[in-house]
């Protein structure tokens, strides 16, 4: 399933030396000309300041999209630089963001609550330090003419996904809750196949998508969808997806780095919430190959979803972690329940 096994988008680095340069330029414009030695000294100071920035690697879960906008904004607007950080945003070339953060090849990254849970159940000590989006914005979508409006309607239909056992268990749970017969749904693996093309061709009837990305893309393409909101359909599935992660090692050895990074990231997402159009422009500037219209419309949708009903952006609740951990355990996806109190923290985002 797209949002579990991979998920979205990234690349590019930037720099922001605005503050020192602008201040120096403004001051110089109001003064009489200075000699070359003074200019050389000023350049030396600026170069030394630049060298003092702490290099940090942030790894995305897949390719760049609007789940990641706050990070790009924080870099573009100098919010990370204000914290003394030079942040490089990369995509995972080998392995996953979870494995890269766990190994230390990246200090921070994008993951999902289920990814963190699986990792910790296997003894891999990564930690979720912020919920990017407060509620699960994924669900099951189908073309309107398929007449799939509830899990009961999955009977006799074909689901296309990634071939993950979690997909089957999720569909079965929803169908059981609706009194439907899970044995009557046909499940096929479609991988990266285009949802719209696969649906139109009759290869599949429904798929698991992110409303804020594929759902928006459908509107732009002129497709009418029926959408079953996963988090609203069953409380247990209203988990955090995606999240920002780091490792226990990074927290233990360089907590100030974690605090500095999250100060910049939080400021980036708060800017994005307040300025979705400007934030979209920044993401497009940073990732010029991205679908511009999709970004603009997706950003408008997510502006109200990042924080939603939480008291502050990034908040995570123990109840949410426990609910989904229990479900994963009950369905045999993890051998034992993890200590959720160690799996996440609000320490670096709380007001």
Number of C-alpha atoms within 10 A of each C-alpha: 21 17 18 19 16 17 20 18 19 23 18 13 14 14 16 17 14 12 12 13 14 11 10 13 11 10 11 12 9 8 8 8 10 9 8 9 9 11 12 11 11 14 13 12 13 16 11 11 13 18 12 12 16 14 12 18 18 26 28 30 26 21 17 24 23 27 24 22 27 26 27 34 27 28 27 21 21 22 23 29 24 18 17 20 23 24 23 18 22 22 20 21 10 8 8 21 28 28 17 21 27 24 14 14 14 23 23 31 27 27 33 25 25 19 20 22 28 18 20 20 18 13 10 17 19 28 31 29 24 28 29 27 24 26 23 19 22 24 20 22 25 26 20 13 10 14 13 22 16 16 22 17 16 24 16 14 16 19 25 24 23 22 15 13 11 16 19 15 17 16 18 19 18 20 21 14 13 14 11 18 16 20 11 12 19 15 20 14 14 18 14 10 12 9 24 20 11 16 19 12 9 10 15 23 25 26 25 25 23 18 22 21 22 18 20 21 19 17 13 13 9 9 14 15 20 18 22 20 21 21 17 14 16 13 12 18 21 21 27 27 23 27 25 25 28 28 24 19 17 19 16 10 10 11 14 13 18 19 16 18 26 24 18 25 26 23 20 25 27 21 19 28 22 12 14 24 16 15 28 27 18 21 26 20 14 21 20 12 9 17 12 16 14 20 25 20 20 23 29 19 17 21 22 16 20 23 21 15 11 14 10 16 24 28 23 25 17 12 12 18 23 18 15 20 26 17 18 20 14 13 15 12 17 19 13 14 16 21 14 19 12 13 21 26 20 15 12 19 20 14 9
